[in-house]
C-alpha cells in the first residue's frame, strides 16, 4: 500500500477543486460588478 501516492492524488484533487471554486466565484463577482456598473451608468443616462 502506497500512502504517499494516495496523498498526492488527494492533494491534486483538492488543488483542482479550489482552483475551480476560485475561478467560479471570480467570474460570478465580475458578472455582478458588470451588472451593477452598467445599471449605475444607465441610471445616470449613459448607455454602452
C-alpha positions as a Python dict, from the first residue, in 0.01 Angstrom:
ca = {
    (1, 'X'): (0, 0, 0),
    (2, 'X'): (136, 337, -105),
    (3, 'X'): (0, 612, 119),
    (4, 'X'): (227, 873, -41),
    (5, 'X'): (72, 828, -387),
    (6, 'X'): (-277, 842, -242),
    (7, 'X'): (-188, 1159, -56),
    (8, 'X'): (-52, 1319, -375),
    (9, 'X'): (-371, 1234, -565),
    (10, 'X'): (-595, 1375, -291),
    (11, 'X'): (-388, 1694, -270),
    (12, 'X'): (-406, 1734, -650),
    (13, 'X'): (-782, 1687, -637),
    (14, 'X'): (-809, 1940, -358),
    (15, 'X'): (-598, 2192, -551),
    (16, 'X'): (-802, 2150, -870),
    (17, 'X'): (-1126, 2181, -671),
    (18, 'X'): (-1006, 2501, -504),
    (19, 'X'): (-899, 2637, -844),
    (20, 'X'): (-1243, 2567, -996),
    (21, 'X'): (-1409, 2717, -688),
    (22, 'X'): (-1200, 3036, -707),
    (23, 'X'): (-1247, 3080, -1083),
    (24, 'X'): (-1623, 3028, -1046),
    (25, 'X'): (-1653, 3291, -773),
    (26, 'X'): (-1423, 3532, -960),
    (27, 'X'): (-1644, 3504, -1270),
    (28, 'X'): (-1956, 3547, -1055),
    (29, 'X'): (-1809, 3854, -886),
    (30, 'X'): (-1707, 4005, -1219),
    (31, 'X'): (-2054, 3946, -1360),
    (32, 'X'): (-2217, 4108, -1056),
    (33, 'X'): (-1977, 4402, -1082),
    (34, 'X'): (-2054, 4437, -1453),
    (35, 'X'): (-2429, 4440, -1389),
    (36, 'X'): (-2404, 4690, -1104),
    (37, 'X'): (-2175, 4921, -1305),
    (38, 'X'): (-2392, 4909, -1618),
    (39, 'X'): (-2711, 4968, -1415),
    (40, 'X'): (-2541, 5257, -1236),
    (41, 'X'): (-2443, 5415, -1566),
    (42, 'X'): (-2791, 5355, -1707),
    (43, 'X'): (-2948, 5531, -1410),
    (44, 'X'): (-2724, 5830, -1494),
    (45, 'X'): (-2845, 5822, -1855),
    (46, 'X'): (-2535, 5666, -2013),
    (47, 'X'): (-2557, 5355, -2229),
    (48, 'X'): (-2294, 5120, -2364),
}
